[in-house]
Each structure stands twice: as structure tokens, then as C-alpha cells.
Amino acid sequence: MASTKLTINNNGSVKIEGDFEIVDMQGNNYGLQGRTIVSVCRCGLSANKPFCDGSHKGHFEHNAIAFDLPPKKV
């Protein structure tokens, strides 16, 4: 089974690597043209949303430090 890795970058995008698809709210696929690595926008400034175009530089601050979520509610 192929895996997918998401990396939350400091002050920037989410990098997606591996075997994945990206769809809109209606389930339509974005045409990734064979890419196995893309970055998606977290700051909301990209002119190419949902993909990152680097517009966040100097306008978005977030130190990506991993942590554990609280236990799942049942």
C-alpha cells in the first residue's frame, strides 16, 4: 500500500507527498498532471488556491511543532 506524508511547514504551506488525490467539495479532481509532491496554501493569500504560490512569505507566522491531540471522544 502506498503512503501519503503531509509536512506542516513553519510559516508556510502544507507539503503533500506520495499517493494522493485532491478533490473539490463536489468530488471533482484537481488535475495534478502526475505530480507526487504539491504544497497547499494555509495562509489564504495564494492566487492559486488551494495550492501555495509563496505569497505567505513575511505574512504568515506559525511554528509547526508536533503535539498529541486529546483522546478521541466516543
PDB file of N, CA, C, O and CB in Angstrom:
ATOM      1  N   MET A   1       0.843  -1.186   0.000  1.00  0.00           N
ATOM      2  CA  MET A   1       0.000   0.000   0.000  1.00  0.00           C
ATOM      3  C   MET A   1       0.887   1.248   0.000  1.00  0.00           C
ATOM      4  O   MET A   1       1.823   1.348   0.794  1.00  0.00           O
ATOM      5  CB  MET A   1      -0.959  -0.001   1.227  1.00  0.00           C
ATOM      6  N   ALA A   2       0.599   2.172  -0.871  1.00  0.00           N
ATOM      7  CA  ALA A   2       1.344   3.422  -0.945  1.00  0.00           C
ATOM      8  C   ALA A   2       0.982   4.313   0.240  1.00  0.00           C
ATOM      9  O   ALA A   2      -0.113   4.213   0.794  1.00  0.00           O
ATOM     10  CB  ALA A   2       1.061   4.148  -2.279  1.00  0.00           C
ATOM     11  N   SER A   3       1.905   5.177   0.617  1.00  0.00           N
ATOM     12  CA  SER A   3       1.644   6.064   1.741  1.00  0.00           C
ATOM     13  C   SER A   3       1.634   7.515   1.290  1.00  0.00           C
ATOM     14  O   SER A   3       2.141   7.867   0.225  1.00  0.00           O
ATOM     15  CB  SER A   3       2.684   5.858   2.838  1.00  0.00           C
ATOM     16  N   THR A   4       1.042   8.338   2.135  1.00  0.00           N
ATOM     17  CA  THR A   4       0.986   9.770   1.901  1.00  0.00           C
ATOM     18  C   THR A   4       1.554  10.459   3.128  1.00  0.00           C
ATOM     19  O   THR A   4       1.228  10.089   4.257  1.00  0.00           O
ATOM     20  CB  THR A   4      -0.471  10.250   1.600  1.00  0.00           C
ATOM     21  N   LYS A   5       2.390  11.447   2.919  1.00  0.00           N
ATOM     22  CA  LYS A   5       3.003  12.194   4.015  1.00  0.00           C
ATOM     23  C   LYS A   5       2.648  13.662   3.869  1.00  0.00           C
ATOM     24  O   LYS A   5       2.828  14.249   2.801  1.00  0.00           O
ATOM     25  CB  LYS A   5       4.545  11.998   4.037  1.00  0.00           C
ATOM     26  N   LEU A   6       2.138  14.260   4.954  1.00  0.00           N
ATOM     27  CA  LEU A   6       1.876  15.697   4.996  1.00  0.00           C
ATOM     28  C   LEU A   6       2.884  16.327   5.945  1.00  0.00           C
ATOM     29  O   LEU A   6       3.052  15.874   7.077  1.00  0.00           O
ATOM     30  CB  LEU A   6       0.403  16.003   5.448  1.00  0.00           C
ATOM     31  N   THR A   7       3.552  17.373   5.476  1.00  0.00           N
ATOM     32  CA  THR A   7       4.509  18.092   6.301  1.00  0.00           C
ATOM     33  C   THR A   7       3.994  19.510   6.491  1.00  0.00           C
ATOM     34  O   THR A   7       3.784  20.238   5.520  1.00  0.00           O
ATOM     35  CB  THR A   7       5.935  18.086   5.660  1.00  0.00           C
ATOM     36  N   ILE A   8       3.788  19.904   7.759  1.00  0.00           N
ATOM     37  CA  ILE A   8       3.330  21.255   8.077  1.00  0.00           C
ATOM     38  C   ILE A   8       4.587  22.120   8.205  1.00  0.00           C
ATOM     39  O   ILE A   8       5.355  21.976   9.156  1.00  0.00           O
ATOM     40  CB  ILE A   8       2.451  21.288   9.409  1.00  0.00           C
ATOM     41  N   ASN A   9       4.783  23.002   7.253  1.00  0.00           N
ATOM     42  CA  ASN A   9       5.983  23.838   7.234  1.00  0.00           C
ATOM     43  C   ASN A   9       5.830  25.054   8.135  1.00  0.00           C
ATOM     44  O   ASN A   9       4.759  25.655   8.210  1.00  0.00           O
ATOM     45  CB  ASN A   9       6.294  24.284   5.812  1.00  0.00           C
ATOM     46  N   ASN A  10       6.921  25.412   8.821  1.00  0.00           N
ATOM     47  CA  ASN A  10       6.931  26.645   9.598  1.00  0.00           C
ATOM     48  C   ASN A  10       6.613  27.820   8.685  1.00  0.00           C
ATOM     49  O   ASN A  10       7.178  27.936   7.597  1.00  0.00           O
ATOM     50  CB  ASN A  10       8.297  26.849  10.299  1.00  0.00           C
ATOM     51  N   ASN A  11       5.723  28.679   9.118  1.00  0.00           N
ATOM     52  CA  ASN A  11       5.415  29.917   8.400  1.00  0.00           C
ATOM     53  C   ASN A  11       5.062  29.694   6.938  1.00  0.00           C
ATOM     54  O   ASN A  11       5.391  30.521   6.087  1.00  0.00           O
ATOM     55  CB  ASN A  11       6.578  30.856   8.489  1.00  0.00           C
ATOM     56  N   GLY A  12       4.398  28.586   6.639  1.00  0.00           N
ATOM     57  CA  GLY A  12       4.097  28.335   5.236  1.00  0.00           C
ATOM     58  C   GLY A  12       3.090  27.248   4.979  1.00  0.00           C
ATOM     59  O   GLY A  12       2.154  27.049   5.754  1.00  0.00           O
ATOM     60  N   SER A  13       3.285  26.553   3.896  1.00  0.00           N
ATOM     61  CA  SER A  13       2.322  25.626   3.325  1.00  0.00           C
ATOM     62  C   SER A  13       2.322  24.259   3.999  1.00  0.00           C
ATOM     63  O   SER A  13       3.105  23.984   4.908  1.00  0.00           O
ATOM     64  CB  SER A  13       2.593  25.459   1.869  1.00  0.00           C
ATOM     65  N   VAL A  14       1.409  23.413   3.516  1.00  0.00           N
ATOM     66  CA  VAL A  14       1.406  22.001   3.852  1.00  0.00           C
ATOM     67  C   VAL A  14       1.904  21.266   2.611  1.00  0.00           C
ATOM     68  O   VAL A  14       1.292  21.341   1.546  1.00  0.00           O
ATOM     69  CB  VAL A  14      -0.030  21.502   4.301  1.00  0.00           C
ATOM     70  N   LYS A  15       3.014  20.558   2.759  1.00  0.00           N
ATOM     71  CA  LYS A  15       3.595  19.784   1.662  1.00  0.00           C
ATOM     72  C   LYS A  15       2.993  18.384   1.704  1.00  0.00           C
ATOM     73  O   LYS A  15       3.009  17.726   2.744  1.00  0.00           O
ATOM     74  CB  LYS A  15       5.165  19.730   1.762  1.00  0.00           C
ATOM     75  N   ILE A  16       2.462  17.931   0.570  1.00  0.00           N
ATOM     76  CA  ILE A  16       1.866  16.601   0.460  1.00  0.00           C
ATOM     77  C   ILE A  16       2.741  15.783  -0.481  1.00  0.00           C
ATOM     78  O   ILE A  16       3.045  16.212  -1.594  1.00  0.00           O
ATOM     79  CB  ILE A  16       0.378  16.669  -0.055  1.00  0.00           C
ATOM     80  N   GLU A  17       3.143  14.601  -0.019  1.00  0.00           N
ATOM     81  CA  GLU A  17       3.998  13.719  -0.821  1.00  0.00           C
ATOM     82  C   GLU A  17       3.407  12.321  -0.841  1.00  0.00           C
ATOM     83  O   GLU A  17       2.873  11.856   0.165  1.00  0.00           O
ATOM     84  CB  GLU A  17       5.445  13.689  -0.265  1.00  0.00           C
ATOM     85  N   GLY A  18       3.500  11.652  -1.971  1.00  0.00           N
ATOM     86  CA  GLY A  18       3.111  10.253  -2.051  1.00  0.00           C
ATOM     87  C   GLY A  18       1.994  10.008  -3.033  1.00  0.00           C
ATOM     88  O   GLY A  18       1.915  10.634  -4.090  1.00  0.00           O
ATOM     89  N   ASP A  19       1.131   9.079  -2.661  1.00  0.00           N
ATOM     90  CA  ASP A  19      -0.010   8.682  -3.483  1.00  0.00           C
ATOM     91  C   ASP A  19      -1.256   9.358  -2.926  1.00  0.00           C
ATOM     92  O   ASP A  19      -1.723   8.992  -1.847  1.00  0.00           O
ATOM     93  CB  ASP A  19      -0.179   7.124  -3.512  1.00  0.00           C
ATOM     94  N   PHE A  20      -1.798  10.332  -3.635  1.00  0.00           N
ATOM     95  CA  PHE A  20      -2.945  11.092  -3.132  1.00  0.00           C
ATOM     96  C   PHE A  20      -3.727  11.682  -4.297  1.00  0.00           C
ATOM     97  O   PHE A  20      -3.247  11.733  -5.430  1.00  0.00           O
ATOM     98  CB  PHE A  20      -2.484  12.214  -2.168  1.00  0.00           C
ATOM     99  N   GLU A  21      -4.926  12.119  -3.994  1.00  0.00           N
ATOM    100  CA  GLU A  21      -5.712  12.923  -4.915  1.00  0.00           C
ATOM    101  C   GLU A  21      -6.273  14.086  -4.132  1.00  0.00           C
ATOM    102  O   GLU A  21      -6.462  13.987  -2.920  1.00  0.00           O
ATOM    103  CB  GLU A  21      -6.847  12.091  -5.592  1.00  0.00           C
ATOM    104  N   ILE A  22      -6.540  15.186  -4.809  1.00  0.00           N
ATOM    105  CA  ILE A  22      -7.147  16.358  -4.193  1.00  0.00           C
ATOM    106  C   ILE A  22      -8.431  16.630  -4.952  1.00  0.00           C
ATOM    107  O   ILE A  22      -8.431  16.737  -6.179  1.00  0.00           O
ATOM    108  CB  ILE A  22      -6.181  17.607  -4.212  1.00  0.00           C
ATOM    109  N   VAL A  23      -9.535  16.741  -4.205  1.00  0.00           N
ATOM    110  CA  VAL A  23     -10.842  16.952  -4.818  1.00  0.00           C
ATOM    111  C   VAL A  23     -11.499  18.194  -4.228  1.00  0.00           C
ATOM    112  O   VAL A  23     -11.188  18.601  -3.109  1.00  0.00           O
ATOM    113  CB  VAL A  23     -11.747  15.716  -4.620  1.00  0.00           C
ATOM    114  N   ASP A  24     -12.419  18.797  -5.001  1.00  0.00           N
ATOM    115  CA  ASP A  24     -13.183  19.936  -4.504  1.00  0.00           C
ATOM    116  C   ASP A  24     -14.411  19.432  -3.744  1.00  0.00           C
ATOM    117  O   ASP A  24     -14.591  18.225  -3.579  1.00  0.00           O
ATOM    118  CB  ASP A  24     -13.604  20.872  -5.673  1.00  0.00           C
ATOM    119  N   MET A  25     -15.243  20.345  -3.290  1.00  0.00           N
ATOM    120  CA  MET A  25     -16.416  19.987  -2.475  1.00  0.00           C
ATOM    121  C   MET A  25     -17.398  19.074  -3.204  1.00  0.00           C
ATOM    122  O   MET A  25     -18.149  18.342  -2.559  1.00  0.00           O
ATOM    123  CB  MET A  25     -17.138  21.242  -2.038  1.00  0.00           C
ATOM    124  N   GLN A  26     -17.407  19.103  -4.513  1.00  0.00           N
ATOM    125  CA  GLN A  26     -18.304  18.254  -5.293  1.00  0.00           C
ATOM    126  C   GLN A  26     -17.658  16.919  -5.672  1.00  0.00           C
ATOM    127  O   GLN A  26     -18.277  16.096  -6.346  1.00  0.00           O
ATOM    128  CB  GLN A  26     -18.742  18.985  -6.549  1.00  0.00           C
ATOM    129  N   GLY A  27     -16.419  16.708  -5.240  1.00  0.00           N
ATOM    130  CA  GLY A  27     -15.720  15.464  -5.540  1.00  0.00           C
ATOM    131  C   GLY A  27     -14.961  15.472  -6.852  1.00  0.00           C
ATOM    132  O   GLY A  27     -14.463  14.432  -7.282  1.00  0.00           O
ATOM    133  N   ASN A  28     -14.863  16.634  -7.502  1.00  0.00           N
ATOM    134  CA  ASN A  28     -14.114  16.749  -8.760  1.00  0.00           C
ATOM    135  C   ASN A  28     -12.620  16.816  -8.478  1.00  0.00           C
ATOM    136  O   ASN A  28     -12.185  17.569  -7.607  1.00  0.00           O
ATOM    137  CB  ASN A  28     -14.563  17.997  -9.556  1.00  0.00           C
ATOM    138  N   ASN A  29     -11.836  16.037  -9.206  1.00  0.00           N
ATOM    139  CA  ASN A  29     -10.385  16.000  -9.026  1.00  0.00           C
ATOM    140  C   ASN A  29      -9.709  17.229  -9.613  1.00  0.00           C
ATOM    141  O   ASN A  29     -10.058  17.696 -10.697  1.00  0.00           O
ATOM    142  CB  ASN A  29      -9.811  14.748  -9.659  1.00  0.00           C
ATOM    143  N   TYR A  30      -8.715  17.751  -8.858  1.00  0.00           N
ATOM    144  CA  TYR A  30      -7.797  18.734  -9.412  1.00  0.00           C
ATOM    145  C   TYR A  30      -6.824  17.976 -10.303  1.00  0.00           C
ATOM    146  O   TYR A  30      -6.360  16.901  -9.922  1.00  0.00           O
ATOM    147  CB  TYR A  30      -7.047  19.539  -8.282  1.00  0.00           C
ATOM    148  N   GLY A  31      -6.507  18.500 -11.462  1.00  0.00           N
ATOM    149  CA  GLY A  31      -5.576  17.857 -12.385  1.00  0.00           C
ATOM    150  C   GLY A  31      -4.143  18.104 -11.946  1.00  0.00           C
ATOM    151  O   GLY A  31      -3.590  19.177 -12.192  1.00  0.00           O
ATOM    152  N   LEU A  32      -3.547  17.129 -11.305  1.00  0.00           N
ATOM    153  CA  LEU A  32      -2.201  17.285 -10.757  1.00  0.00           C
ATOM    154  C   LEU A  32      -1.109  16.959 -11.767  1.00  0.00           C
ATOM    155  O   LEU A  32       0.073  17.106 -11.456  1.00  0.00           O
ATOM    156  CB  LEU A  32      -2.039  16.409  -9.546  1.00  0.00           C
ATOM    157  N   GLN A  33      -1.474  16.523 -12.965  1.00  0.00           N
ATOM    158  CA  GLN A  33      -0.530  16.281 -14.049  1.00  0.00           C
ATOM    159  C   GLN A  33       0.621  15.367 -13.635  1.00  0.00           C
ATOM    160  O   GLN A  33       1.773  15.594 -14.006  1.00  0.00           O
ATOM    161  CB  GLN A  33       0.019  17.593 -14.549  1.00  0.00           C
ATOM    162  N   GLY A  34       0.293  14.331 -12.860  1.00  0.00           N
ATOM    163  CA  GLY A  34       1.287  13.336 -12.470  1.00  0.00           C
ATOM    164  C   GLY A  34       2.170  13.702 -11.293  1.00  0.00           C
ATOM    165  O   GLY A  34       3.071  12.941 -10.943  1.00  0.00           O
ATOM    166  N   ARG A  35       1.934  14.845 -10.678  1.00  0.00           N
ATOM    167  CA  ARG A  35       2.776  15.248  -9.544  1.00  0.00           C
ATOM    168  C   ARG A  35       2.567  14.310  -8.354  1.00  0.00           C
ATOM    169  O   ARG A  35       1.448  13.874  -8.082  1.00  0.00           O
ATOM    170  CB  ARG A  35       2.468  16.705  -9.132  1.00  0.00           C
ATOM    171  N   THR A  36       3.646  14.011  -7.659  1.00  0.00           N
ATOM    172  CA  THR A  36       3.580  13.228  -6.425  1.00  0.00           C
ATOM    173  C   THR A  36       3.962  14.086  -5.227  1.00  0.00           C
ATOM    174  O   THR A  36       3.988  13.596  -4.097  1.00  0.00           O
ATOM    175  CB  THR A  36       4.499  12.000  -6.512  1.00  0.00           C
ATOM    176  N   ILE A  37       4.258  15.357  -5.462  1.00  0.00           N
ATOM    177  CA  ILE A  37       4.525  16.334  -4.402  1.00  0.00           C
ATOM    178  C   ILE A  37       3.858  17.646  -4.793  1.00  0.00           C
ATOM    179  O   ILE A  37       4.087  18.163  -5.887  1.00  0.00           O
ATOM    180  CB  ILE A  37       6.071  16.531  -4.171  1.00  0.00           C
ATOM    181  N   VAL A  38       3.031  18.184  -3.897  1.00  0.00           N
ATOM    182  CA  VAL A  38       2.451  19.521  -4.069  1.00  0.00           C
ATOM    183  C   VAL A  38       2.431  20.201  -2.703  1.00  0.00           C
ATOM    184  O   VAL A  38       2.550  19.539  -1.672  1.00  0.00           O
ATOM    185  CB  VAL A  38       0.998  19.448  -4.691  1.00  0.00           C
ATOM    186  N   SER A  39       2.283  21.501  -2.699  1.00  0.00           N
ATOM    187  CA  SER A  39       2.116  22.257  -1.463  1.00  0.00           C
ATOM    188  C   SER A  39       0.794  22.994  -1.528  1.00  0.00           C
ATOM    189  O   SER A  39       0.467  23.614  -2.540  1.00  0.00           O
ATOM    190  CB  SER A  39       3.296  23.246  -1.235  1.00  0.00           C
ATOM    191  N   VAL A  40       0.029  22.924  -0.434  1.00  0.00           N
ATOM    192  CA  VAL A  40      -1.253  23.612  -0.378  1.00  0.00           C
ATOM    193  C   VAL A  40      -1.160  24.786   0.586  1.00  0.00           C
ATOM    194  O   VAL A  40      -0.430  24.749   1.577  1.00  0.00           O
ATOM    195  CB  VAL A  40      -2.379  22.645   0.047  1.00  0.00           C
ATOM    196  N   CYS A  41      -1.917  25.823   0.269  1.00  0.00           N
ATOM    197  CA  CYS A  41      -1.914  27.086   0.995  1.00  0.00           C
ATOM    198  C   CYS A  41      -2.556  26.940   2.371  1.00  0.00           C
ATOM    199  O   CYS A  41      -3.587  26.284   2.519  1.00  0.00           O
ATOM    200  CB  CYS A  41      -2.640  28.157   0.190  1.00  0.00           C
ATOM    201  N   ARG A  42      -1.935  27.560   3.377  1.00  0.00           N
ATOM    202  CA  ARG A  42      -2.529  27.667   4.708  1.00  0.00           C
ATOM    203  C   ARG A  42      -2.834  29.110   5.076  1.00  0.00           C
ATOM    204  O   ARG A  42      -3.609  29.356   5.999  1.00  0.00           O
ATOM    205  CB  ARG A  42      -1.606  27.056   5.747  1.00  0.00           C
ATOM    206  N   CYS A  43      -2.242  30.066   4.376  1.00  0.00           N
ATOM    207  CA  CYS A  43      -2.356  31.468   4.783  1.00  0.00           C
ATOM    208  C   CYS A  43      -3.544  32.182   4.151  1.00  0.00           C
ATOM    209  O   CYS A  43      -3.997  33.206   4.664  1.00  0.00           O
ATOM    210  CB  CYS A  43      -1.094  32.201   4.433  1.00  0.00           C
ATOM    211  N   GLY A  44      -4.054  31.649   3.038  1.00  0.00           N
ATOM    212  CA  GLY A  44      -5.173  32.285   2.349  1.00  0.00           C
ATOM    213  C   GLY A  44      -4.776  33.367   1.361  1.00  0.00           C
ATOM    214  O   GLY A  44      -5.645  33.992   0.753  1.00  0.00           O
ATOM    215  N   LEU A  45      -3.478  33.604   1.186  1.00  0.00           N
ATOM    216  CA  LEU A  45      -3.025  34.682   0.302  1.00  0.00           C
ATOM    217  C   LEU A  45      -2.703  34.236  -1.113  1.00  0.00           C
ATOM    218  O   LEU A  45      -2.531  35.084  -1.988  1.00  0.00           O
ATOM    219  CB  LEU A  45      -1.822  35.328   0.885  1.00  0.00           C
ATOM    220  N   SER A  46      -2.615  32.933  -1.371  1.00  0.00           N
ATOM    221  CA  SER A  46      -2.227  32.435  -2.683  1.00  0.00           C
ATOM    222  C   SER A  46      -3.233  32.821  -3.759  1.00  0.00           C
ATOM    223  O   SER A  46      -4.442  32.779  -3.533  1.00  0.00           O
ATOM    224  CB  SER A  46      -2.071  30.932  -2.642  1.00  0.00           C
ATOM    225  N   ALA A  47      -2.736  33.193  -4.914  1.00  0.00           N
ATOM    226  CA  ALA A  47      -3.593  33.461  -6.069  1.00  0.00           C
ATOM    227  C   ALA A  47      -3.930  32.162  -6.784  1.00  0.00           C
ATOM    228  O   ALA A  47      -4.710  32.163  -7.737  1.00  0.00           O
ATOM    229  CB  ALA A  47      -2.912  34.446  -7.040  1.00  0.00           C
ATOM    230  N   ASN A  48      -3.353  31.060  -6.337  1.00  0.00           N
ATOM    231  CA  ASN A  48      -3.513  29.756  -6.972  1.00  0.00           C
ATOM    232  C   ASN A  48      -4.121  28.736  -5.996  1.00  0.00           C
ATOM    233  O   ASN A  48      -3.812  27.547  -6.065  1.00  0.00           O
ATOM    234  CB  ASN A  48      -2.157  29.251  -7.493  1.00  0.00           C
ATOM    235  N   LYS A  49      -4.995  29.214  -5.081  1.00  0.00           N
ATOM    236  CA  LYS A  49      -5.606  28.332  -4.083  1.00  0.00           C
ATOM    237  C   LYS A  49      -6.305  27.158  -4.751  1.00  0.00           C
ATOM    238  O   LYS A  49      -6.939  27.354  -5.788  1.00  0.00           O
ATOM    239  CB  LYS A  49      -6.602  29.109  -3.215  1.00  0.00           C
ATOM    240  N   PRO A  50      -6.224  25.968  -4.220  1.00  0.00           N
ATOM    241  CA  PRO A  50      -5.715  25.632  -2.896  1.00  0.00           C
ATOM    242  C   PRO A  50      -4.211  25.424  -2.852  1.00  0.00           C
ATOM    243  O   PRO A  50      -3.690  25.017  -1.814  1.00  0.00           O
ATOM    244  CB  PRO A  50      -6.391  24.406  -2.400  1.00  0.00           C
ATOM    245  N   PHE A  51      -3.496  25.686  -3.932  1.00  0.00           N
ATOM    246  CA  PHE A  51      -2.066  25.437  -3.973  1.00  0.00           C
ATOM    247  C   PHE A  51      -1.291  26.668  -3.540  1.00  0.00           C
ATOM    248  O   PHE A  51      -1.728  27.800  -3.747  1.00  0.00           O
ATOM    249  CB  PHE A  51      -1.638  25.009  -5.369  1.00  0.00           C
ATOM    250  N   CYS A  52      -0.141  26.433  -2.941  1.00  0.00           N
ATOM    251  CA  CYS A  52       0.725  27.508  -2.460  1.00  0.00           C
ATOM    252  C   CYS A  52       1.483  28.147  -3.625  1.00  0.00           C
ATOM    253  O   CYS A  52       1.978  27.445  -4.506  1.00  0.00           O
ATOM    254  CB  CYS A  52       1.716  26.973  -1.405  1.00  0.00           C
ATOM    255  N   ASP A  53       1.573  29.482  -3.626  1.00  0.00           N
ATOM    256  CA  ASP A  53       2.378  30.180  -4.628  1.00  0.00           C
ATOM    257  C   ASP A  53       3.470  31.034  -3.986  1.00  0.00           C
ATOM    258  O   ASP A  53       4.109  31.841  -4.662  1.00  0.00           O
ATOM    259  CB  ASP A  53       1.485  31.053  -5.500  1.00  0.00           C
ATOM    260  N   GLY A  54       3.683  30.855  -2.681  1.00  0.00           N
ATOM    261  CA  GLY A  54       4.727  31.588  -1.973  1.00  0.00           C
ATOM    262  C   GLY A  54       4.299  32.938  -1.432  1.00  0.00           C
ATOM    263  O   GLY A  54       5.124  33.652  -0.863  1.00  0.00           O
ATOM    264  N   SER A  55       3.035  33.314  -1.587  1.00  0.00           N
ATOM    265  CA  SER A  55       2.554  34.619  -1.127  1.00  0.00           C
ATOM    266  C   SER A  55       2.642  34.792   0.388  1.00  0.00           C
ATOM    267  O   SER A  55       2.606  35.918   0.884  1.00  0.00           O
ATOM    268  CB  SER A  55       1.128  34.819  -1.568  1.00  0.00           C
ATOM    269  N   HIS A  56       2.757  33.693   1.121  1.00  0.00           N
ATOM    270  CA  HIS A  56       2.796  33.742   2.588  1.00  0.00           C
ATOM    271  C   HIS A  56       4.073  34.386   3.122  1.00  0.00           C
ATOM    272  O   HIS A  56       4.090  34.861   4.257  1.00  0.00           O
ATOM    273  CB  HIS A  56       2.662  32.341   3.153  1.00  0.00           C
ATOM    274  N   LYS A  57       5.120  34.410   2.340  1.00  0.00           N
ATOM    275  CA  LYS A  57       6.418  34.880   2.842  1.00  0.00           C
ATOM    276  C   LYS A  57       6.294  36.269   3.475  1.00  0.00           C
ATOM    277  O   LYS A  57       5.928  37.242   2.816  1.00  0.00           O
ATOM    278  CB  LYS A  57       7.455  34.910   1.700  1.00  0.00           C
ATOM    279  N   GLY A  58       6.608  36.333   4.760  1.00  0.00           N
ATOM    280  CA  GLY A  58       6.549  37.582   5.505  1.00  0.00           C
ATOM    281  C   GLY A  58       5.160  37.969   5.983  1.00  0.00           C
ATOM    282  O   GLY A  58       5.000  39.017   6.609  1.00  0.00           O
ATOM    283  N   HIS A  59       4.136  37.140   5.701  1.00  0.00           N
ATOM    284  CA  HIS A  59       2.762  37.492   6.060  1.00  0.00           C
ATOM    285  C   HIS A  59       2.040  36.418   6.869  1.00  0.00           C
ATOM    286  O   HIS A  59       0.839  36.533   7.111  1.00  0.00           O
ATOM    287  CB  HIS A  59       1.981  37.776   4.819  1.00  0.00           C
ATOM    288  N   PHE A  60       2.755  35.379   7.288  1.00  0.00           N
ATOM    289  CA  PHE A  60       2.103  34.254   7.956  1.00  0.00           C
ATOM    290  C   PHE A  60       3.082  33.656   8.945  1.00  0.00           C
ATOM    291  O   PHE A  60       4.190  33.267   8.576  1.00  0.00           O
ATOM    292  CB  PHE A  60       1.619  33.181   6.930  1.00  0.00           C
ATOM    293  N   GLU A  61       2.673  33.584  10.206  1.00  0.00           N
ATOM    294  CA  GLU A  61       3.559  33.030  11.222  1.00  0.00           C
ATOM    295  C   GLU A  61       2.900  31.851  11.910  1.00  0.00           C
ATOM    296  O   GLU A  61       1.793  31.957  12.438  1.00  0.00           O
ATOM    297  CB  GLU A  61       3.942  34.099  12.248  1.00  0.00           C
ATOM    298  N   HIS A  62       3.596  30.728  11.895  1.00  0.00           N
ATOM    299  CA  HIS A  62       3.167  29.547  12.627  1.00  0.00           C
ATOM    300  C   HIS A  62       4.353  28.617  12.754  1.00  0.00           C
ATOM    301  O   HIS A  62       4.881  28.136  11.751  1.00  0.00           O
ATOM    302  CB  HIS A  62       1.973  28.842  11.925  1.00  0.00           C
ATOM    303  N   ASN A  63       4.770  28.363  13.970  1.00  0.00           N
ATOM    304  CA  ASN A  63       5.840  27.397  14.201  1.00  0.00           C
ATOM    305  C   ASN A  63       5.219  26.024  14.283  1.00  0.00           C
ATOM    306  O   ASN A  63       4.446  25.734  15.196  1.00  0.00           O
ATOM    307  CB  ASN A  63       6.645  27.726  15.493  1.00  0.00           C
ATOM    308  N   ALA A  64       5.553  25.190  13.341  1.00  0.00           N
ATOM    309  CA  ALA A  64       4.980  23.845  13.257  1.00  0.00           C
ATOM    310  C   ALA A  64       5.710  22.919  14.222  1.00  0.00           C
ATOM    311  O   ALA A  64       6.807  22.442  13.930  1.00  0.00           O
ATOM    312  CB  ALA A  64       5.062  23.296  11.804  1.00  0.00           C
ATOM    313  N   ILE A  65       5.105  22.674  15.354  1.00  0.00           N
ATOM    314  CA  ILE A  65       5.661  21.773  16.351  1.00  0.00           C
ATOM    315  C   ILE A  65       4.603  20.715  16.647  1.00  0.00           C
ATOM    316  O   ILE A  65       3.490  21.034  17.063  1.00  0.00           O
ATOM    317  CB  ILE A  65       6.088  22.545  17.656  1.00  0.00           C
ATOM    318  N   ALA A  66       4.962  19.457  16.428  1.00  0.00           N
ATOM    319  CA  ALA A  66       4.005  18.355  16.603  1.00  0.00           C
ATOM    320  C   ALA A  66       3.581  18.225  18.067  1.00  0.00           C
ATOM    321  O   ALA A  66       4.358  18.494  18.983  1.00  0.00           O
ATOM    322  CB  ALA A  66       4.618  17.027  16.110  1.00  0.00           C
ATOM    323  N   PHE A  67       2.334  17.805  18.260  1.00  0.00           N
ATOM    324  CA  PHE A  67       1.797  17.554  19.604  1.00  0.00           C
ATOM    325  C   PHE A  67       0.735  16.474  19.501  1.00  0.00           C
ATOM    326  O   PHE A  67       0.258  16.159  18.410  1.00  0.00           O
ATOM    327  CB  PHE A  67       1.205  18.858  20.241  1.00  0.00           C
ATOM    328  N   ASP A  68       0.373  15.914  20.634  1.00  0.00           N
ATOM    329  CA  ASP A  68      -0.669  14.892  20.685  1.00  0.00           C
ATOM    330  C   ASP A  68      -2.028  15.540  20.885  1.00  0.00           C
ATOM    331  O   ASP A  68      -2.178  16.423  21.729  1.00  0.00           O
ATOM    332  CB  ASP A  68      -0.388  13.881  21.809  1.00  0.00           C
ATOM    333  N   LEU A  69      -3.007  15.114  20.125  1.00  0.00           N
ATOM    334  CA  LEU A  69      -4.386  15.547  20.334  1.00  0.00           C
ATOM    335  C   LEU A  69      -4.930  14.895  21.600  1.00  0.00           C
ATOM    336  O   LEU A  69      -4.424  13.858  22.027  1.00  0.00           O
ATOM    337  CB  LEU A  69      -5.274  15.194  19.108  1.00  0.00           C
ATOM    338  N   PRO A  70      -5.962  15.496  22.208  1.00  0.00           N
ATOM    339  CA  PRO A  70      -6.591  14.826  23.353  1.00  0.00           C
ATOM    340  C   PRO A  70      -7.270  13.550  22.864  1.00  0.00           C
ATOM    341  O   PRO A  70      -7.498  13.385  21.666  1.00  0.00           O
ATOM    342  CB  PRO A  70      -7.623  15.768  24.064  1.00  0.00           C
ATOM    343  N   PRO A  71      -7.596  12.642  23.800  1.00  0.00           N
ATOM    344  CA  PRO A  71      -8.266  11.393  23.403  1.00  0.00           C
ATOM    345  C   PRO A  71      -9.535  11.670  22.594  1.00  0.00           C
ATOM    346  O   PRO A  71     -10.248  12.644  22.832  1.00  0.00           O
ATOM    347  CB  PRO A  71      -8.613  10.558  24.646  1.00  0.00           C
ATOM    348  N   LYS A  72      -9.786  10.801  21.651  1.00  0.00           N
ATOM    349  CA  LYS A  72     -10.976  10.893  20.795  1.00  0.00           C
ATOM    350  C   LYS A  72     -12.219  10.682  21.642  1.00  0.00           C
ATOM    351  O   LYS A  72     -12.274   9.761  22.456  1.00  0.00           O
ATOM    352  CB  LYS A  72     -10.920   9.850  19.638  1.00  0.00           C
ATOM    353  N   LYS A  73     -13.219  11.536  21.450  1.00  0.00           N
ATOM    354  CA  LYS A  73     -14.485  11.397  22.159  1.00  0.00           C
ATOM    355  C   LYS A  73     -15.288  10.265  21.573  1.00  0.00           C
ATOM    356  O   LYS A  73     -15.333  10.096  20.354  1.00  0.00           O
ATOM    357  CB  LYS A  73     -15.286  12.695  22.108  1.00  0.00           C
ATOM    358  N   VAL A  74     -15.917   9.495  22.420  1.00  0.00           N
ATOM    359  CA  VAL A  74     -16.736   8.374  21.937  1.00  0.00           C
ATOM    360  C   VAL A  74     -18.197   8.584  22.255  1.00  0.00           C
ATOM    361  O   VAL A  74     -19.030   7.741  21.922  1.00  0.00           O
ATOM    362  CB  VAL A  74     -16.263   7.061  22.545  1.00  0.00           C
TER     363      VAL A  74
END
